[in-house]
């Protein structure tokens, strides 16, 4: 008996350590292959310098990178400096005092941080897929803008040779992202002469970065409220979903108050802005409301409302991922774009919603319009459809790739109890007959 306990103890310790050190913390069952890949191509050597092309690809179905954008960082293994850069720029030039009296390098930092150029940058500084302010679209939302690239000329530091070693310790400068070690892959090939001739780079290395919501923020960023036409109950977001009023360090804007101008969002903010939310019982920056609006003979209708309660941020290119078994029978979606996310063959129970360009793809702060709305028409599947036991409400909802807090299932709006109604009606008829006989 004692040996069995010791064995179970060792097993628990083993699995605990495996969970701590495994990279699976970034795994998402709705997007199992999600990652951001950094590709480092050694293009050509020029004696004491070499040219590098760096590409960033967002291989995530629904999680995107919005302003202030990515900030790519790494550590040089030697004493390299960046002599020239196109399509991006280093945030700091660093100490280049060794080069007084001659042309200065673009960056002399041991650990440079690179940012994308803004739209409208001078043409001579541009390369293909650059100059979007660090914004990367998701694969589903806009497959033409999920990549970024820049090129640089790297050389030796003063009096030292350069050997073209691959740098290490890559970072994305984005909350929740962790990058692994570089690994060498087959050299990238380029097509010339209409595909009749192919050339390739000297070496290609990849770095994979994955996202974890737990690393991104200590608290959730959204919550879900529910209502239906067959029940007058409105189920609010759970209390303290994203925070609690009165806790130390918690700030919120009370009804009727106006936030400080310094706390409002800026057009080109360069760092992530801390949420400044409207005071509520849930304290979430984003609230998603799911309303079962109407029932027809063969269809049923749902209204979705996304409300921005964050005074400090406008959400650009927002998206919403919903899991519900009846999404395999979506007939029409109004005001939003929609695409299914069937990652597991015939299991089509998850879909992605996002705004229409130049119409509602920007979710403004609560000080402005503050919400976007859509209605969805679904065909009733005779095999699974029911309004009982909260079936009509979603199983999971994610806003911008982060899981939203759902109300407890036992609080979902329920169908009226027909048995009690039938008994009450029978009792009334019985009393009526009794009075008739007595008269």
TORDOTI-222275 format. One record per residue (C-alpha): z, y, x. Coordinates in Angstrom, 3 decimals. Layout:
# TORDOTI-222275
[[Z; Y; X]],
...
***
This chain:
# TORDOTI-222275
[[0.000; 0.000; 0.000]],
[[0.928; 2.368; 2.826]],
[[-2.332; 1.559; 4.630]],
[[-4.322; 2.403; 1.500]],
[[-2.618; 5.796; 1.266]],
[[-3.357; 6.535; 4.893]],
[[-7.002; 5.539; 4.398]],
[[-7.339; 7.794; 1.336]],
[[-5.732; 10.632; 3.289]],
[[-8.217; 10.289; 6.119]],
[[-11.110; 10.195; 3.624]],
[[-9.907; 13.407; 1.947]],
[[-9.513; 15.151; 5.298]],
[[-12.983; 14.022; 6.376]],
[[-14.664; 15.329; 3.238]],
[[-12.705; 18.586; 3.420]],
[[-13.900; 19.189; 6.969]],
[[-17.449; 18.201; 6.016]],
[[-17.437; 20.785; 3.232]],
[[-16.092; 23.458; 5.546]],
[[-18.664; 22.941; 8.280]],
[[-21.665; 21.847; 6.207]],
[[-24.464; 24.383; 5.595]],
[[-24.574; 23.246; 1.953]],
[[-22.470; 26.265; 0.914]],
[[-25.783; 28.048; 0.318]],
[[-27.188; 25.303; -1.932]],
[[-28.235; 26.299; -5.452]],
[[-29.216; 23.526; -7.874]],
[[-31.525; 25.934; -9.727]],
[[-33.367; 26.732; -6.477]],
[[-32.662; 23.844; -4.088]],
[[-35.054; 24.989; -1.349]],
[[-34.069; 28.669; -1.357]],
[[-33.905; 30.471; 1.987]],
[[-35.171; 33.447; 3.959]],
[[-37.196; 32.355; 6.985]],
[[-37.669; 34.521; 10.075]],
[[-40.755; 33.557; 12.103]],
[[-40.910; 34.719; 15.727]],
[[-44.409; 34.471; 17.272]],
[[-44.961; 35.026; 21.001]],
[[-48.468; 36.509; 20.866]],
[[-49.497; 37.260; 24.456]],
[[-48.025; 37.943; 27.898]],
[[-49.011; 41.136; 29.717]],
[[-47.524; 40.586; 33.161]],
[[-44.141; 42.279; 32.982]],
[[-44.196; 42.576; 29.158]],
[[-45.082; 40.387; 26.190]],
[[-46.009; 41.024; 22.537]],
[[-44.082; 39.517; 19.647]],
[[-44.804; 39.428; 15.934]],
[[-41.806; 38.911; 13.652]],
[[-42.322; 37.882; 10.026]],
[[-39.689; 37.617; 7.280]],
[[-40.407; 35.424; 4.228]],
[[-38.226; 35.272; 1.128]],
[[-38.610; 31.668; -0.057]],
[[-36.246; 32.159; -3.014]],
[[-37.494; 31.732; -6.574]],
[[-35.322; 34.367; -8.247]],
[[-33.120; 36.059; -5.636]],
[[-34.707; 39.176; -4.133]],
[[-33.750; 41.832; -1.582]],
[[-33.514; 45.344; -3.006]],
[[-32.626; 48.695; -1.462]],
[[-31.169; 49.419; 1.060]],
[[-33.191; 46.399; 2.283]],
[[-32.892; 43.940; 5.150]],
[[-31.550; 44.880; 8.586]],
[[-32.613; 42.253; 11.086]],
[[-30.404; 41.836; 14.129]],
[[-30.228; 39.501; 17.132]],
[[-28.833; 39.207; 20.669]],
[[-31.083; 39.186; 23.722]],
[[-30.344; 36.369; 26.165]],
[[-31.450; 38.445; 29.148]],
[[-31.897; 42.159; 29.840]],
[[-34.921; 42.751; 27.605]],
[[-35.816; 46.133; 26.165]],
[[-38.250; 47.024; 23.399]],
[[-40.927; 49.313; 24.798]],
[[-42.872; 49.798; 21.587]],
[[-42.568; 48.830; 17.922]],
[[-44.944; 48.944; 14.945]],
[[-44.128; 48.273; 11.290]],
[[-40.386; 48.755; 11.812]],
[[-37.904; 50.660; 13.963]],
[[-34.579; 50.099; 15.702]],
[[-31.630; 51.955; 14.191]],
[[-30.305; 52.858; 17.653]],
[[-32.229; 53.624; 20.843]],
[[-29.215; 52.791; 22.994]],
[[-28.528; 53.817; 26.584]],
[[-31.900; 54.233; 28.313]],
[[-30.594; 56.412; 31.166]],
[[-32.184; 54.072; 33.746]],
[[-35.584; 55.376; 32.688]],
[[-35.079; 59.127; 33.257]],
[[-38.282; 60.717; 34.479]],
[[-40.553; 58.175; 32.824]],
[[-41.466; 57.062; 29.299]],
[[-38.376; 55.827; 27.491]],
[[-38.276; 52.422; 25.727]],
[[-38.014; 52.315; 21.957]],
[[-34.701; 50.443; 22.171]],
[[-32.407; 49.455; 25.057]],
[[-29.685; 47.822; 22.930]],
[[-28.417; 44.355; 23.860]],
[[-28.040; 43.644; 20.138]],
[[-30.719; 45.709; 18.362]],
[[-30.786; 46.206; 14.598]],
[[-34.261; 46.580; 13.098]],
[[-35.137; 48.154; 9.726]],
[[-38.399; 48.310; 7.825]],
[[-40.367; 51.553; 7.705]],
[[-40.442; 53.421; 4.417]],
[[-43.615; 53.627; 2.308]],
[[-45.913; 56.393; 3.542]],
[[-45.137; 55.867; 7.242]],
[[-47.833; 57.135; 9.660]],
[[-50.804; 54.793; 9.684]],
[[-50.686; 54.320; 13.478]],
[[-47.198; 52.807; 13.119]],
[[-48.114; 50.366; 10.363]],
[[-48.955; 46.654; 10.465]],
[[-49.789; 44.260; 7.649]],
[[-46.916; 43.595; 5.196]],
[[-44.763; 46.440; 6.524]],
[[-43.350; 49.647; 5.192]],
[[-41.596; 48.659; 1.963]],
[[-38.156; 49.980; 2.832]],
[[-36.840; 46.460; 3.471]],
[[-37.475; 45.272; -0.090]],
[[-38.470; 41.616; -0.506]],
[[-39.512; 40.317; -3.911]],
[[-38.661; 36.814; -5.079]],
[[-41.342; 34.130; -5.208]],
[[-41.519; 34.074; -9.019]],
[[-41.187; 37.773; -9.695]],
[[-43.869; 39.091; -7.350]],
[[-45.435; 36.489; -5.020]],
[[-47.528; 39.189; -3.287]],
[[-44.517; 41.091; -1.873]],
[[-42.118; 38.377; -0.707]],
[[-42.916; 38.892; 2.980]],
[[-42.464; 41.567; 5.664]],
[[-43.626; 41.831; 9.276]],
[[-43.473; 43.989; 12.379]],
[[-44.728; 43.809; 15.946]],
[[-43.142; 44.848; 19.235]],
[[-43.792; 44.975; 22.947]],
[[-40.865; 43.564; 24.946]],
[[-40.390; 44.033; 28.671]],
[[-37.948; 43.792; 31.515]],
[[-35.007; 46.051; 32.025]],
[[-35.134; 48.272; 35.098]],
[[-35.508; 46.148; 38.244]],
[[-35.335; 42.772; 36.443]],
[[-37.919; 40.224; 35.395]],
[[-38.480; 39.120; 31.810]],
[[-38.866; 35.423; 31.000]],
[[-39.638; 35.556; 27.284]],
[[-36.542; 33.701; 26.150]],
[[-35.946; 33.356; 22.420]],
[[-33.022; 35.587; 21.310]],
[[-30.042; 34.212; 19.381]],
[[-27.340; 35.177; 16.851]],
[[-29.708; 36.389; 14.141]],
[[-28.362; 38.371; 11.174]],
[[-30.022; 39.806; 8.062]],
[[-27.623; 42.671; 7.370]],
[[-27.393; 41.469; 3.757]],
[[-24.156; 40.469; 1.986]],
[[-23.831; 36.710; 1.585]],
[[-26.562; 35.646; 4.042]],
[[-25.883; 33.472; 7.084]],
[[-28.572; 32.584; 9.641]],
[[-28.798; 29.396; 11.669]],
[[-29.955; 28.839; 15.242]],
[[-33.635; 29.324; 16.194]],
[[-35.738; 26.155; 16.373]],
[[-39.244; 25.732; 17.742]],
[[-42.094; 24.750; 15.411]],
[[-45.835; 24.267; 15.727]],
[[-47.551; 27.453; 16.935]],
[[-48.900; 29.724; 14.205]],
[[-52.691; 29.656; 13.903]],
[[-54.971; 32.516; 12.881]],
[[-58.404; 32.171; 11.338]],
[[-61.374; 34.031; 12.794]],
[[-65.076; 34.139; 11.943]],
[[-64.542; 33.064; 8.351]],
[[-62.530; 29.991; 9.293]],
[[-65.039; 28.646; 11.812]],
[[-62.733; 29.404; 14.739]],
[[-58.934; 29.243; 14.959]],
[[-56.644; 30.797; 17.571]],
[[-52.947; 30.214; 18.012]],
[[-49.970; 32.024; 19.464]],
[[-48.159; 30.914; 22.615]],
[[-44.970; 29.796; 20.849]],
[[-43.477; 29.972; 17.351]],
[[-39.790; 29.819; 16.498]],
[[-38.148; 29.838; 13.056]],
[[-34.719; 30.982; 11.917]],
[[-33.457; 29.969; 8.451]],
[[-31.010; 32.150; 6.520]],
[[-29.250; 30.978; 3.344]],
[[-27.263; 32.815; 0.676]],
[[-23.781; 32.144; -0.660]],
[[-22.332; 34.060; -3.588]],
[[-18.823; 33.339; -2.313]],
[[-19.637; 34.997; 1.009]],
[[-21.386; 37.888; -0.721]],
[[-18.455; 39.096; -2.805]],
[[-14.874; 37.996; -3.479]],
[[-15.416; 38.559; -7.221]],
[[-18.290; 37.913; -9.653]],
[[-20.628; 40.783; -10.513]],
[[-21.519; 40.010; -14.122]],
[[-20.205; 38.440; -17.300]],
[[-21.533; 37.186; -20.645]],
[[-20.559; 38.061; -24.232]],
[[-21.736; 36.171; -27.337]],
[[-22.381; 36.715; -31.039]],
[[-24.373; 35.161; -33.892]],
[[-25.672; 35.903; -37.394]],
[[-23.631; 33.060; -38.927]],
[[-20.255; 34.254; -37.668]],
[[-18.731; 37.751; -37.652]],
[[-16.834; 37.003; -34.441]],
[[-18.044; 38.774; -31.299]],
[[-16.847; 36.896; -28.240]],
[[-16.329; 39.443; -25.428]],
[[-16.495; 38.850; -21.697]],
[[-13.377; 37.020; -20.505]],
[[-10.556; 39.300; -19.450]],
[[-10.536; 40.147; -15.721]],
[[-13.918; 38.427; -15.201]],
[[-14.737; 40.650; -12.221]],
[[-11.441; 42.471; -11.687]],
[[-8.388; 43.816; -13.454]],
[[-7.422; 47.374; -14.230]],
[[-4.312; 48.607; -12.493]],
[[-4.660; 46.478; -9.366]],
[[-4.371; 48.238; -6.011]],
[[-7.720; 49.527; -4.841]],
[[-9.356; 49.086; -8.245]],
[[-11.289; 52.124; -9.451]],
[[-13.049; 52.655; -12.754]],
[[-14.318; 55.501; -14.914]],
[[-12.474; 55.953; -18.212]],
[[-14.390; 56.846; -21.401]],
[[-15.125; 60.578; -21.476]],
[[-14.704; 61.000; -17.714]],
[[-17.564; 61.953; -15.396]],
[[-17.766; 60.309; -11.960]],
[[-17.924; 62.452; -8.859]],
[[-21.394; 63.469; -7.705]],
[[-20.607; 61.929; -4.313]],
[[-20.169; 58.536; -5.962]],
[[-23.484; 58.547; -7.816]],
[[-26.484; 56.581; -6.478]],
[[-28.869; 58.223; -4.033]],
[[-32.611; 57.668; -3.899]],
[[-32.661; 56.263; -0.346]],
[[-29.156; 54.955; 0.302]],
[[-28.909; 53.221; 3.667]],
[[-25.930; 50.968; 2.977]],
[[-24.611; 48.868; 0.109]],
[[-22.727; 51.003; -2.414]],
[[-19.358; 49.834; -3.739]],
[[-19.426; 49.369; -7.553]],
[[-17.897; 52.138; -9.651]],
[[-17.644; 50.603; -13.096]],
[[-16.721; 51.821; -16.535]],
[[-13.165; 50.809; -17.402]],
[[-13.126; 47.641; -19.491]],
[[-11.132; 44.472; -19.972]],
[[-13.573; 42.565; -17.767]],
[[-14.395; 45.257; -15.122]],
[[-17.891; 43.857; -14.445]],
[[-20.798; 46.047; -13.281]],
[[-23.226; 44.043; -15.456]],
[[-22.692; 42.633; -18.950]],
[[-25.205; 40.253; -20.548]],
[[-24.978; 39.838; -24.338]],
[[-26.560; 36.815; -26.037]],
[[-26.969; 37.209; -29.814]],
[[-28.300; 34.422; -32.037]],
[[-30.141; 36.770; -34.372]],
[[-31.997; 34.773; -37.005]],
[[-32.982; 31.312; -38.189]],
[[-36.332; 30.381; -39.740]],
[[-37.678; 27.082; -41.017]],
[[-39.233; 26.045; -37.723]],
[[-38.029; 28.758; -35.321]],
[[-34.929; 30.667; -34.290]],
[[-34.589; 34.086; -32.630]],
[[-32.310; 35.299; -29.827]],
[[-31.657; 38.865; -28.675]],
[[-30.666; 39.465; -25.035]],
[[-29.122; 42.769; -23.925]],
[[-28.321; 43.585; -20.284]],
[[-25.991; 46.561; -19.854]],
[[-25.375; 48.354; -16.558]],
[[-21.748; 49.501; -16.425]],
[[-22.003; 50.501; -12.761]],
[[-22.167; 54.273; -12.253]],
[[-22.979; 53.856; -8.548]],
[[-26.167; 51.809; -8.686]],
[[-29.539; 51.495; -10.365]],
[[-30.806; 47.896; -10.297]],
[[-34.483; 47.765; -9.312]],
[[-36.585; 44.651; -9.901]],
[[-33.655; 42.978; -11.678]],
[[-33.985; 39.448; -13.037]],
[[-32.063; 37.105; -15.290]],
[[-31.968; 33.304; -15.042]],
[[-30.870; 31.374; -18.140]],
[[-30.160; 27.677; -18.622]],
[[-30.526; 26.351; -22.172]],
[[-32.037; 23.049; -23.421]],
[[-34.294; 24.770; -26.002]],
[[-36.100; 26.863; -23.343]],
[[-38.685; 24.084; -23.158]],
[[-39.849; 25.353; -26.558]],
[[-40.116; 29.102; -25.906]],
[[-42.799; 30.507; -28.211]],
[[-42.723; 34.226; -27.429]],
[[-40.697; 36.671; -25.339]],
[[-40.771; 40.370; -26.210]],
[[-40.349; 43.257; -23.706]],
[[-39.568; 40.985; -20.720]],
[[-41.656; 38.838; -18.421]],
[[-40.770; 35.154; -18.550]],
[[-41.451; 32.092; -16.398]],
[[-39.908; 28.602; -16.566]],
[[-38.050; 27.213; -13.555]],
[[-38.648; 23.497; -13.966]],
[[-37.641; 22.274; -10.514]],
[[-36.887; 18.705; -11.586]],
[[-40.040; 17.288; -13.135]],
[[-39.892; 17.161; -16.922]],
[[-36.463; 18.802; -17.187]],
[[-37.517; 22.230; -18.449]],
[[-34.225; 23.849; -19.447]],
[[-34.153; 26.898; -17.160]],
[[-36.171; 30.111; -17.291]],
[[-36.365; 33.449; -15.529]],
[[-36.673; 36.854; -17.225]],
[[-37.517; 40.143; -15.537]],
[[-38.669; 43.642; -16.479]],
[[-42.196; 44.874; -17.055]],
[[-43.463; 47.138; -14.268]],
[[-43.201; 50.871; -15.072]],
[[-41.488; 50.036; -18.379]],
[[-38.086; 48.410; -17.935]],
[[-38.017; 46.902; -14.426]],
[[-35.420; 49.523; -13.410]],
[[-31.973; 49.093; -14.957]],
[[-30.447; 52.562; -14.798]],
[[-26.762; 53.403; -14.525]],
[[-24.532; 53.707; -17.567]],
[[-24.800; 57.475; -17.217]],
[[-28.485; 57.203; -18.242]],
[[-30.070; 54.692; -20.614]],
[[-27.872; 51.916; -19.227]],
[[-29.432; 48.820; -20.810]],
[[-32.582; 46.774; -21.342]],
[[-33.222; 44.492; -24.310]],
[[-35.480; 41.631; -25.288]],
[[-35.941; 39.169; -28.130]],
[[-37.052; 35.583; -27.758]],
[[-38.583; 33.264; -30.360]],
[[-37.989; 29.540; -29.869]],
[[-39.331; 26.579; -31.819]],
[[-36.691; 24.260; -33.231]],
[[-36.797; 20.884; -31.534]],
[[-35.861; 18.320; -34.178]],
[[-34.456; 15.981; -31.521]],
[[-31.858; 18.370; -30.112]],
[[-31.625; 21.560; -32.205]],
[[-28.374; 22.461; -33.943]],
[[-26.178; 25.496; -34.518]],
[[-23.031; 23.377; -34.306]],
[[-20.445; 23.397; -31.520]],
[[-21.920; 26.427; -29.762]],
[[-25.161; 24.619; -28.892]],
[[-27.223; 27.797; -29.461]],
[[-25.545; 29.594; -26.548]],
[[-26.608; 29.355; -22.885]],
[[-25.084; 26.927; -20.402]],
[[-25.438; 29.267; -17.399]],
[[-26.654; 32.824; -16.814]],
[[-27.373; 34.419; -13.439]],
[[-28.125; 38.095; -12.858]],
[[-30.042; 38.851; -9.630]],
[[-29.207; 35.345; -8.461]],
[[-25.440; 35.589; -8.952]],
[[-23.567; 33.455; -11.473]],
[[-22.118; 35.334; -14.453]],
[[-18.725; 34.517; -15.946]],
[[-19.097; 32.754; -19.313]],
[[-16.522; 32.752; -22.148]],
[[-14.574; 29.505; -22.650]],
[[-16.535; 27.079; -24.889]],
[[-13.711; 26.829; -27.416]],
[[-14.158; 30.551; -28.188]],
[[-17.871; 30.374; -29.025]],
[[-18.861; 31.546; -32.536]],
[[-18.847; 28.496; -34.810]],
[[-20.638; 27.654; -38.027]],
[[-18.555; 28.242; -41.167]],
[[-16.744; 25.118; -42.311]],
[[-18.827; 23.966; -45.296]],
[[-16.224; 21.391; -46.342]],
[[-13.661; 24.120; -47.050]],
[[-16.245; 26.108; -49.016]],
[[-17.219; 23.047; -51.046]],
[[-13.559; 22.274; -51.835]],
[[-12.948; 25.903; -52.852]],
[[-15.982; 25.865; -55.157]],
[[-14.878; 22.587; -56.749]],
[[-11.396; 23.967; -57.285]],
[[-12.799; 27.050; -59.037]],
[[-14.972; 24.875; -61.325]],
[[-11.952; 22.689; -62.087]],
[[-9.852; 25.707; -63.052]],
[[-12.669; 27.042; -65.225]],
[[-12.938; 23.726; -67.105]],
[[-9.165; 23.511; -67.475]],
[[-9.022; 26.997; -68.983]],
[[-11.917; 26.173; -71.310]],
[[-10.128; 23.077; -72.646]],
[[-6.843; 24.930; -73.101]],
[[-8.612; 27.609; -75.101]],
***
